[in-house]
Amino acid sequence: MQYKVEEPAPLKKQVEVTVPAADVDKQIESLAARYRATVAIPGFRKGKAPLNRVLAQFAKDIYAEATENLINEQFDRIVGELKLEPASRANFKVASLTRGQDFTYSFSLDVMPEFTLPDYADFPVREEEVEVSAEEVDNVIENARRDLARLVPVEEKRAPQDGDVVNLDVAGFDAEGAEVPGLKVAGMDMTIGEKQIFDSFENFVKTIPVGEEKEEKILFPQSFANPDFSEKEFLLRIKVNAINMRELPELNDEFAAKLGQYETIGAVRDIIGNAFKLTREKMNRGSAQTRMLGELLEKVEFPLPESLVEHFTRVAQANSLEALQRQGADLGDADIRTQILELARKEAEQRVREYVFLYRVAQAEGIEVAENEITQYLQQVAASSRRPFAAVRDEYIDNNLMGVAHDRIMSDKALNAIYAKAKVEKVSPGTFVPAGADGENAAEKPGARAKADLQAKDAAPAKPEGDSVE
């Protein structure tokens, strides 16, 4: 076997391979001999048919398998000899295999960039301390009391008030007076004052005494869940069937036992406080790691494998389009689609930069991913999506996603390895603005603010001035 290597672009390898006719014939004859020993040839005992007869009858299968065997064997050998680190699947161009002739084919692939990692030992990082207020714990307990509350009918003849649980019959009519099926609901329960439905609807309900029925024209907001009704006016006929008040259980040890067989209300408070603390510790650590990674990336430059960028761009673009479609956005707008693609590309480039950097960190730290770690990852995916583990595992295998799981675990372990060597300074809560808000952390997720601006623009067409791979 001979091969020639070219680099038509940075990080792209083009390899042209020539396999001598003798090796081609050896592969073909070996497969033909195996077929002769295992399949029945009319007119011959098994294993006694001439090779030419076997080749004539099974040529298509034998030549296809021989081609695959030669390429697979030599691809691994070439990658090993050249010490290539593929960043993409190889793209093959294969000529027809012919007995007695040299076999030629070529493949191209992107490779990982080489660069020197910045020194991350004792890298300064600030992480917010965790603070849990008594008010936050009280709010959780109050919500639990509400869930366990007993509904007591209101005896007096009055209209609903904040805190009441009302039972309604609703019917909606269009401008022509025709009943709208999607706006007809019988026996609907809602709690007044909790903004379960938009304000104008709730305010109207608060004017209807129990047992009575009223009509009023109401404009549905643009944000209404059903886009068929958003920003449209309907005549609503609403009857208040019943008004109930919540009778909250006393805050005592008996209530604690109902929540989960806890012995005291103090134990409940401790459980809730610890849950808040663990969640915030994880969140604060993740935010600190994200900032640290961003600062380290600013200290190094390297080219990006184009195939990886294109892959992540497609994923980010698809996610953005799906999200905007759920919001009822006009995806036929060419400007909107162009902006989505630009944002997706920007997000993809950032994700690839992070992946390549952490890949090199994993190498430097000798990090490996064990089979049981991939199993644990898939178990977590199954638990979070409430699906059987076997179904998730099969999906990852069938869709060639096991590499995705491997890379996610590797990246997390590499990031943790950097953080373990960092010089972490604890700072007071609220030092950093939460991700997604206006402030320092709003840009932690690439393209997040621009994407939000785009969504706001599309959600307000009357004001033309004003996207997850993993």
Secondary structure as UniProt FT lines:
FT   STRAND          2..9
FT   TURN            10..11
FT   STRAND          12..19
FT   HELIX           21..38
FT   TURN            42..43
FT   TURN            46..47
FT   HELIX           51..82
FT   STRAND          91..94
FT   TURN            99..100
FT   STRAND          103..111
FT   TURN            121..122
FT   STRAND          124..128
FT   HELIX           134..147
FT   STRAND          150..153
FT   TURN            162..163
FT   STRAND          165..173
FT   TURN            175..176
FT   STRAND          179..191
FT   TURN            192..195
FT   HELIX           199..205
FT   TURN            206..207
FT   TURN            210..211
FT   STRAND          213..219
FT   TURN            222..223
FT   TURN            227..231
FT   STRAND          233..247
FT   HELIX           253..260
FT   HELIX           265..297
FT   TURN            298..299
FT   HELIX           306..326
FT   TURN            327..328
FT   TURN            331..332
FT   HELIX           334..365
FT   HELIX           371..385
FT   HELIX           389..398
FT   TURN            399..400
FT   HELIX           402..421
FT   STRAND          423..427
FT   TURN            429..430
FT   TURN            435..436
FT   HELIX           440..443
FT   TURN            446..447
FT   HELIX           448..459
FT   TURN            461..462
FT   TURN            464..465
//
